[in-house]
Amino acid sequence: MQNKSPEGGFADEGNAWHHARQAVMELRDVLIAAGMEAEFKFLTADVNAFGRGIVSLGRVSPETARRLARLLRAARESMGDEAFASGVVEGGDDHG
């Protein structure tokens, strides 16, 4: 359970934002390596109304979405189906 902070938000909002920001930085590193960072101009970290960290990928072109799908498909083929089967990624929560 979250406790209200004196500022009116939840006490762990900053921590949630930092977790989201770390996820953004990790994703940005991969996008840079793939030469796709310029396509994700609106990649941001934020906190939703419930104080949970969220990552917004922003809008991308259909070609960018296809390139991302190819990268994920290649990762799946390389790592195996079981790495993708659980729906849980390292670092935790994927719901906003």
C-alpha positions as a printed Julia matrix, in Angstrom:
96×3 Matrix{Float64}:
  0.0     0.0     0.0
  1.21    3.51   -0.77
  1.32    6.31    1.76
  0.39    9.86    0.9
  3.36   12.22    0.99
  3.11   15.73    2.49
  3.19   17.16   -1.04
 -0.09   15.39   -1.84
  1.3    12.65   -4.1
  2.22    9.13   -3.21
  5.46    8.61   -1.31
  6.9     6.24   -3.91
  5.99    8.26   -7.04
  9.62    9.38   -7.42
 10.8     5.81   -7.14
  8.21    4.69   -9.71
  9.33    7.45  -12.08
 12.97    6.45  -11.63
 12.11    2.83  -12.47
 10.29    4.0   -15.6
 13.19    6.31  -16.5
 15.67    3.44  -16.12
 13.52    1.35  -18.47
 13.52    4.24  -20.97
 17.31    4.46  -20.81
 17.71    0.7   -21.29
 15.35    0.75  -24.27
 17.04    3.83  -25.72
 20.42    2.05  -25.55
 19.0    -0.84  -27.58
 17.34    1.53  -30.05
 20.64    3.38  -30.5
 22.44    0.1   -31.16
 19.77   -0.76  -33.74
 20.0     2.68  -35.35
 16.38    3.41  -34.46
 16.64    6.06  -31.73
 15.56    8.9   -34.06
 12.3     7.05  -34.76
 11.26    7.12  -31.09
 11.26   10.89  -30.53
  8.56   10.71  -27.87
  9.98    7.89  -25.72
  9.32    9.08  -22.17
  8.98    8.02  -18.56
  6.05    9.17  -16.47
  3.83    8.24  -13.53
  0.13    7.5   -13.98
 -2.71    8.72  -11.76
 -2.18    5.76   -9.42
  1.52    6.54   -8.87
  2.75    3.68  -11.04
  5.63    4.21  -13.42
  4.81    4.03  -17.12
  6.82    4.24  -20.33
  5.36    5.81  -23.43
  6.89    4.77  -26.74
  5.04    7.48  -28.64
  3.88    7.33  -32.23
  6.02    5.61  -34.83
  5.68    5.0   -38.55
  4.49    1.64  -39.86
  8.01    0.95  -41.18
  9.48    1.61  -37.72
  6.93   -0.75  -36.18
  7.91   -3.4   -38.74
 11.61   -2.93  -37.97
 10.9    -3.25  -34.24
  8.84   -6.38  -34.9
 11.75   -7.87  -36.9
 14.15   -7.11  -34.03
 11.84   -8.74  -31.5
 11.33  -11.72  -33.78
 15.11  -12.11  -34.16
 15.54  -11.88  -30.38
 12.84  -14.5   -29.88
 14.5   -16.82  -32.38
 17.86  -16.27  -30.72
 16.64  -16.61  -27.13
 13.92  -19.18  -27.67
 10.18  -19.12  -27.12
 10.48  -19.71  -23.39
 12.22  -16.36  -22.89
  9.1   -14.7   -24.29
  6.46  -17.07  -22.9
  6.22  -15.79  -19.34
  5.19  -12.25  -20.24
  7.4   -11.01  -17.4
 10.53   -9.12  -18.31
 13.59   -8.46  -16.2
 12.93   -5.43  -14.05
  9.35   -6.21  -13.43
  6.0    -4.66  -14.05
  4.81   -4.05  -17.6
  1.39   -2.62  -16.74
  0.64    1.09  -16.44
